[in-house]
Amino acid sequence: MFQPQDIIDLLAANVRKTRNPFGVPNSRFNTWWRDAGGFTRRPGDALLFTGLMYQAIPYIEATTRYLERLEGSPWAGYLRYGRYLPGSLLGRGLAALISGAEKKRFDGILHTICRILQQSGAGFFYHPEMDFYSGILLYDLGDQESFEEHARFVARNLKLHGVTKIITVDPHTTYALKELYPKHLGVGFEVQPYFSILSLKEAAGNGQPPVALHDPCIYGRYLKLAAEPRRLLSSLGLKLVEVRNSGEFTSCCGGPAESISPALNREILERRAAELKAAAAPVVTFCPICLANLLKAGLPVEDLASLLARHLDHEGA
């Protein structure tokens, strides 16, 4: 395991420099919207706020590969000097290692979320200059001062643009904006995850095989939103195989541990993967970190948005 403070200091320095944990300029980091079909910047009822989490997955995977090589080696201690690199030099080097195919894959999920929101009649808009990383990892790692500093920047930017209603796409950003910003900054927004505002036509399911749902910890335990995706799957006529440890009692996939110890992440992941494999059904989740981590375990796993879109397309055919 690395020295946790070295990791925290590096992440905090990157967030101060570029407003994301990887030190990558946002103009290069957040590009999904350029190819989004039906993309709109016109004012709507609510701002679609990605929190840059789906965009972050290829960077998380690349970073983890290098942390795995360093962990337990004599070179691990040199990680502390990364925060002293000028500007976004470290981030630019990392960005050069990112697979275009992997970036396209996770950007595509955001395209899909936009499409199903539009098909559902949800009023929303998107402006990349209003969309920033929430700072949640700094909070999770105990650097409350850096978290609050960054969160004030994000909240101030949203207020400056007159944003009051927000649609989120991942549990970590949802929790930060819905619970932590009011608690630590006294700043509140009307925050709803995208799947909670979808209105889908009832479907028969057409004999589709059942699926197993992996509840992300934050949605299941802390935000008590486990019922919402089940409602959507039921409306599509899909049968659900309940997994051991689900809903409010869900088991962690181990993804958040990657930033401190890839070895610890693998240990936690193996336990959760065994529970999911016991369900003997394709897995659906609704968190980018869970999705990427469960894919590493070799599970047949799909993002909720992708599953919903495929069935909506089938019903419309």
C-alpha angles and dihedrals in degrees: 000000000000123000100274093217091058090056093045093050092049093049092046091050091051092049091051092049102042107004093247132080096248102057091239118141109252091232087067098032100051108047103124094105094062091074099032113128113233090011113174134190093182116120114268139165096283141012116246101228115189097179084215091268100128088043089054098058098086088049092048090051093049092047092048092053090058094042089054090057092048099042111108093004126116088249095064092090092061090069088084091071094060092087090064095061111115121258114320097332093125092047094050090052091050092047090056089062096053118112112237090214093054092047090050091049095057094037086055091061089059089051088052093050089052091050097050091045089054092046089051092053095244114161110228143137137200134214118174091209089063095048118088140154108275097224093239097142091057088055093046091052093050101253094130094162094057091042093054092045092054094039090055089055092050095045092046091052092050093048091047089058092047095247115164103152123055134186113203130197105200137043098240095056091041092055093046095051097036101042113009102044093054092043099047103026104025088235119129137188133179099256127188129167111236096246093058093063099044117116111198131182116249113259134188097229093232094233095305115169118256122264133214118229122218108202113212110234096243096049093042104038107024109025096034092222100134092114096061100069089042089056090053094047090049091050088056090052094248120149118227127217106206113225125221105265104021140146111015089357098049121146121240118250090217095241098127090057092064094087092059104029128002088192092058089047091055092050093052092042093054091056093049093043090056091054092049094046089054088064089064092212137103111276126236124192136170105212124083093217092050091046094053093044096048090048088059088057089059094246122150094247133162135183115253092237092055091050093048092048093050093052093044089053090049092051091048094050 
